[in-house]
Structure formats: structure tokens, C-alpha cells
């Protein structure tokens, strides 16, 4: 089932438009769900532990790039591609090291 358009946000990465949505999970954490904006096929899913401060477009961008590097194929129909909970935090740690240079912060 596709993510709802009214509750999701969009982001474009490398010319590809995605839709993303955050939602609380059953364990007190935050789920992040990502799919293609048009003709969605495989979803990219991951989660963050309770207490994580913010899911920003910059973080979503890095999660998508990380997912693609791990084998996420957004045009291929099939099961959701799940990243282990908090695995994007590795991306965030790398991002914070390089963010000032990369994004002119």
C-alpha cells in the first residue's frame, strides 16, 4: 500500500522524487517509511529509538543514499527493504562530521 500523499513529505535525490513519512511504532520509537513518489514499488523502512530528536529532510536524504548503497531498489516490486533500527545513526554520525563542510554550516 502506498504512503498517503496528504500525510507525507517529498524529497528529490539525484533526480528521483521520493515520498517519506514518520510514524510512532509500537515500542515507543519512530518509524521512517520511504518510497518513490510516482509508481511506488519497494518501500525503504527503518526506525529510531525513543528520544531521537528530529527526522529532518537532510537525515532522510542520507538514509535514502545509505539504503541505495545497501541494495534498496525503489523501482523493483517486492518486500519492504528494512534497515535495522538505528542503523541510520551511523549515517548521522558521519554526516555530523562532514556536515559543516558539505552543507556549509
N, C-alpha and C positions, 0 to 999 in steps of 0.2 A: 504494500500500500504506500502511495506517495505521501510525502510530508505535506501538511496543509499550507497553502500559499499565504493565508492571512496571518498565521502564527509564526512563519519562518522568515528568515532574512536571506538575502542573496549576496554572493561574493563571486568575483571573476578572477580566475587564476590561469595564467598562460592562455588567455583567450577562451577559456571554458567557464561557463556560468554554472554555479552550484547554488543549492538552497541548503540552509542549515537551521537547526532547531535545538534548543536545550530544554531539558525536562528533568524534574526531580525523579530519582529512581526509588525503588522500594527500600533501599538501605540507607537513606539519608544523604546520598551523593547526588551528583549531577550527570545526566546522560547527554551526550552530544551526538546528533544524528545528521549526516550529510549525504546529499545525493545530487545528481545532475538536475539543473533547473528544468530543462526540457527533456522529455523522454527518459525519465529516471529508470535506471536498471538496478545495479548493485548499490546498496547503502554502505556507507562507512560509519561505524559506530565505535564509540569509546566512552569512557566515564572518568569522572574526577571525584576524589574523596570529599567528604563533607569538610567544609571550611575553606575550600578553594575559593579565591577571592573574586575572580572575574573571568568570563569567557568572552574574549574580545575578537573582533574580526582578524586582528593580527595573529592571535592564537589559532583561530580556525584555519587561516591560511597555512600556517606551519603544520597543523595536524593533517590537512589535505596533502601537502607535499610529502610529509612523512609517510602517510598511508600509501600514496602512489609509489614511493620508494620501497615499501614493504610488500607491494603486489596488489594493491587495490586497483580494480579495473572498473571504472564507473560506467562504461558502456556495455559491459557484459552482464546479462541477466544471471541471477543465481542468488545464493545465500548472502546475507549481510557479511561484510568484511569487518570483523571486530578486532580492534586493537585492545590489548589488555588494559584494564583500568590503570590510570595514572601513567601509562607509557608516554603520553604526550608531555609529561613533565620533564622528561629527558630533552625533548624538543625545546621546552620553555627554558630550561637551564642553558642550553646552547644559545637560544635566542637572546637571553638577557646578557650573555657575554658579548654578543655581536650586535646587539640592537642599537647601541649608540652610534656605531659606525654605519651599520647597514641602513638604518632608518633616520639618520641624522637627529637623534635625540640628544 
